[in-house]
C-alpha cells in the first residue's frame, strides 16, 4: 500500500494500554521476525507503564468507524528522548509515521534524541528523511544490540 489515508491524532489514554502493547508486539515482530517478542511482553508492559508516566504520547487512529490505533509516538519532554515511534506494518509508507514525527517535534520543539538499532535500515532512513543525524554509536542496555544515537534539532538552534 502507498499514499496517504485518513487518520486522526489524539492524546494517549490509559484505556489504550492493551492496544499499544499489541501494536508494539506486531510491529517489532514484523521488523525482527527472528526474535520472540511475545516472550518479552511482561518486560515490555512494565517498561510501557513507566514510559506512560514520563512521556507525552500521541496516538494515530485510522479513519474508519472503529478508530483503531495504527501508531503512536512517545517523547519525554524533560530529556527530549523519543523512546518509541510505532506504526502498524500495514500502514508503513502511508504518511502515518511522518505525521507522528511532526507531533513529536511539536511536543519537543527544541530537539529530539533517539536510539535506533544499527541493522534497522528502514527506521534509519526514515529518521534521516525527518532531519535526524547520527551523533554516535552504543549498545542497547536491554538487548545488547548495537545502536546509533540520533538527534534532530530545529534549524533555529
Backbone torsions as a table, in degrees:
resi	resn	phi	psi	omega
1	UNK	NA	144.4	173.9
2	UNK	-144.9	166.4	179.6
3	UNK	95.4	166.1	-178.8
4	UNK	-75.9	159.3	176.1
5	UNK	-142.7	160.9	179.1
6	UNK	-75.4	129.2	174.2
7	UNK	-154.9	166.3	-179.2
8	UNK	-128.1	162.1	177.6
9	UNK	-115.5	144.8	176.7
10	UNK	-156.1	165.0	176.3
11	UNK	-72.0	146.8	175.5
12	UNK	-65.4	144.4	174.2
13	UNK	-126.0	152.7	-178.6
14	UNK	-54.0	-32.4	179.2
15	UNK	-66.2	-12.6	179.9
16	UNK	-83.3	-5.2	-171.3
17	UNK	-53.9	-52.5	-176.6
18	UNK	-62.1	-41.0	179.2
19	UNK	-66.0	-39.3	179.4
20	UNK	-66.1	-42.1	-179.9
21	UNK	-67.5	-40.9	177.4
22	UNK	-64.0	-39.5	178.5
23	UNK	-66.6	-42.8	175.9
24	UNK	-56.3	-48.1	-178.8
25	UNK	-60.0	-49.1	-178.1
26	UNK	-62.0	-40.5	-176.9
27	UNK	-71.0	-47.7	-179.6
28	UNK	-68.2	-34.2	177.9
29	UNK	-66.0	-35.6	176.5
30	UNK	-68.3	-39.6	-178.0
31	UNK	-71.0	-39.8	-178.5
32	UNK	-129.9	74.8	-176.0
33	UNK	-64.0	-17.5	-178.9
34	UNK	-75.3	-10.8	-179.3
35	UNK	-107.7	148.6	179.0
36	UNK	-95.7	88.1	-179.1
37	UNK	-71.1	-23.7	176.8
38	UNK	-61.0	-32.9	178.7
39	UNK	-69.0	-16.3	-178.3
40	UNK	-98.9	5.2	-172.7
41	UNK	-61.0	-38.6	-179.2
42	UNK	-66.2	-40.9	175.7
43	UNK	-61.9	-45.7	-177.6
44	UNK	-63.2	-41.4	-179.8
45	UNK	-60.4	-41.9	178.2
46	UNK	-64.7	-45.1	177.4
47	UNK	-60.6	-44.5	-178.8
48	UNK	-60.5	-44.3	-178.9
49	UNK	-63.6	-38.0	174.8
50	UNK	-65.9	-42.3	-179.3
51	UNK	-61.5	-40.6	-179.1
52	UNK	-65.1	-21.8	177.7
53	UNK	-79.9	-29.3	-174.6
54	UNK	-101.3	-26.4	-169.6
55	UNK	-105.5	155.7	164.7
56	UNK	-87.6	135.4	-177.1
57	UNK	-128.6	130.2	175.9
58	UNK	-116.3	136.3	-178.1
59	UNK	-109.1	138.3	169.6
60	UNK	-101.0	130.6	179.1
61	UNK	-122.1	141.5	-178.2
62	UNK	-67.4	164.3	-175.8
63	UNK	-83.9	1.9	-179.2
64	UNK	-75.6	178.0	-178.0
65	UNK	-61.4	-34.5	-176.9
66	UNK	-76.1	-19.7	-178.0
67	UNK	51.3	46.3	-178.7
68	UNK	-67.8	145.2	176.2
69	UNK	-67.4	126.6	178.3
70	UNK	-119.4	-1.6	177.6
71	UNK	-179.0	167.2	173.8
72	UNK	-160.6	159.7	175.2
73	UNK	-137.4	142.6	178.1
74	UNK	-120.8	134.5	176.7
75	UNK	-137.6	129.5	176.6
76	UNK	-92.1	108.0	-175.3
77	UNK	-58.3	-34.9	-177.2
78	UNK	-68.6	-30.3	-175.9
79	UNK	-113.6	-9.0	-175.6
80	UNK	65.6	21.2	-174.2
81	UNK	-92.5	126.7	174.2
82	UNK	-95.5	108.0	-177.9
83	UNK	-83.0	-40.2	-175.8
84	UNK	-143.2	134.1	164.5
85	UNK	-130.8	109.4	-171.7
86	UNK	-123.1	131.3	175.2
87	UNK	-131.1	133.7	178.3
88	UNK	-55.0	133.9	-176.3
89	UNK	-51.9	-35.9	-179.2
90	UNK	-69.6	-8.4	178.2
91	UNK	-112.0	6.9	176.7
92	UNK	-60.8	138.9	177.6
93	UNK	77.0	16.5	-176.6
94	UNK	-121.1	27.1	173.0
95	UNK	80.6	-2.8	179.5
96	UNK	-66.5	-47.3	-179.7
97	UNK	-59.8	-43.9	179.4
98	UNK	-62.8	-40.7	179.0
99	UNK	-66.2	-39.6	177.0
100	UNK	-65.4	-38.9	177.3
101	UNK	-65.1	-38.5	175.6
102	UNK	-58.9	-40.8	177.6
103	UNK	-64.9	-41.1	178.5
104	UNK	-60.7	-42.8	179.5
105	UNK	-67.2	-32.7	175.7
106	UNK	-67.0	-40.6	-179.5
107	UNK	-71.7	-26.9	-177.7
108	UNK	-133.0	68.7	-171.1
109	UNK	-66.8	-15.2	179.9
110	UNK	-90.1	-6.9	176.9
111	UNK	147.0	164.6	179.3
112	UNK	-140.3	137.9	171.9
113	UNK	-118.3	148.0	177.3
114	UNK	-155.3	164.7	173.0
115	UNK	-119.3	143.5	-179.3
116	UNK	-140.8	139.4	177.1
117	UNK	-58.8	135.5	-176.7
118	UNK	-64.8	-21.8	179.5
119	UNK	-94.0	7.1	179.4
120	UNK	-96.0	73.3	-175.2
121	UNK	-59.0	-37.4	180.0
122	UNK	-60.1	-47.3	-179.0
123	UNK	-67.7	-43.3	-179.7
124	UNK	-59.7	-44.3	177.9
125	UNK	-61.1	-43.9	178.7
126	UNK	-60.0	-49.0	-177.8
127	UNK	-63.2	-38.8	177.3
128	UNK	-62.0	-41.4	177.7
129	UNK	-62.6	-26.5	179.6
130	UNK	-88.3	6.3	175.1
131	UNK	95.2	9.1	178.8
132	UNK	-82.6	150.9	173.8
133	UNK	-125.4	153.0	175.0
134	UNK	-78.0	127.2	-178.5
135	UNK	-111.8	-5.7	179.7
136	UNK	169.6	179.4	179.5
137	UNK	-127.5	160.5	179.6
138	UNK	-164.9	-160.4	179.7
139	UNK	-132.5	132.9	178.1
140	UNK	-64.3	125.5	-176.8
141	UNK	-65.8	-22.6	-178.5
142	UNK	-93.0	-43.1	-174.1
143	UNK	-100.1	-20.0	-176.2
144	UNK	78.9	5.0	-178.1
145	UNK	-82.1	148.8	177.4
146	UNK	-68.3	141.9	-178.4
147	UNK	-133.4	158.7	166.1
148	UNK	-101.5	139.4	166.6
149	UNK	-88.9	130.0	179.6
150	UNK	-125.3	153.4	-175.7
151	UNK	-143.2	141.8	169.8
152	UNK	-123.8	135.6	171.5
153	UNK	-132.7	143.0	178.4
154	UNK	-65.2	154.6	-176.8
155	UNK	-58.0	-28.2	-176.6
156	UNK	-76.6	-6.9	-178.3
157	UNK	-95.1	NA	NA
